[in-house]
Amino acid sequence: MIKTISTLLLSLLLVSVGRSQSYFPDKGNWETKSPEELSLNPEKIKEAIEFAIANESNQNPNLKIAHYESAFGREPFGYPVGPMKTRGPATGLIIYKGYLVGQWGQPDRVDLTFSVAKSFLSTTAGLAVEKGLIQSEKDLVYPYMAPIYPYEPYKTLMNKSDHVMEDDVFELFDTDHNRKITWDHLLRQTSDWEGTLWGKPDWGDRPAEGVAQKRARPQNEPGSVYEYNDTRVNVLALALLNVWRKPLPKVLKEHIMDPIGASDTWRWTGYENSFIILDGEIVQSVSGGSHWGGGMMLSAWDQARFGYLTLRDGNWKGQQLISEEWLLKSKTPTPANPGYGFMNYFLNEDQKQVPKGPKSAFLHIGAGTNMIYVDQKNDLVIVARWIPNSEKAKLIELILESLPK
């Protein structure tokens, strides 16, 4: 027993020493090293960068037009209700052993990162658990929820007598089905929450089987079926806002973005109608992606900093910003979808995401494609923006081929 404890302490000490020796970039400055300085193959790095530039997404850079040209725009209630902006060119960064060894495009440019915002959202859930605002992610959500008072200023112009039978507040988890949902179900996208939020019904998001069929089917038991659904992601965002009792962007800024030296240019927004009255103030509930606009807008540099934080097990310059336990849970396969952990951690255990990458690698992925590839085995972070999803694995493969043999 004593030997086991001694071995564990030695292991923790070695991890601590390793972290103290790791390079962490200061705000606004990421040290560059040539591939040769770190024994990388410069030709392979060059080939990878040229590949990324040559394979830029062919979707319209005007993201509103791209939205309406995609399946998203053809969904019921598929119109955007949050801000969108024209995107930049194919862009990326290669971080090896903490140092910048390659870049392309416009990494300073602030662009939408689509569903990578979900990884920031799940991080705020982890912080809530760590601070005791949520006792456990296995808890049912409804006992944590108060009635929600939407901010609807247009109602002051209505005839009150016409709406005397309507409630002025709404409940997020007031059905028999929704009362069975845990935080874990929401984080893993297995809740099958039923209802409408911000004008977007749960059945209106990607109804692949058909609208009538999706509306008619019974709700799946929470935890039993995985479904990528942004209405339910927004439910998690609103639930977390009510637990924190302050805007999630402020939570993220204080606990994550400022400590990792992120720029002052990132923004996390919600929808034009996603405002509530909370503790006497008008507060916007953010979007967990940009399916209907809104979400996280940030630079490739800031994406890389977040990816590097997860590479270093949530530790930045000796400060544990995200608990290791939470990151371990984030990377634990979901029974209903073994390729997915907490949102938006895509796992590579079956090597379907990146066939040439190690099983331990994981990715934060959003439409575009926006990708943060995190590879602890190779001490590697890759940010790639506006590359077709079908080409992301090839880009990573080229960079992996540059590593010392």
Summary of the structure (lengths in Angstrom):
residues: 405
radius of gyration: 21.8
end to end distance: 38.7
largest distance: 76.1
contacts: 1326
relative contact order: 0.17
helix: 37%
strand: 19%
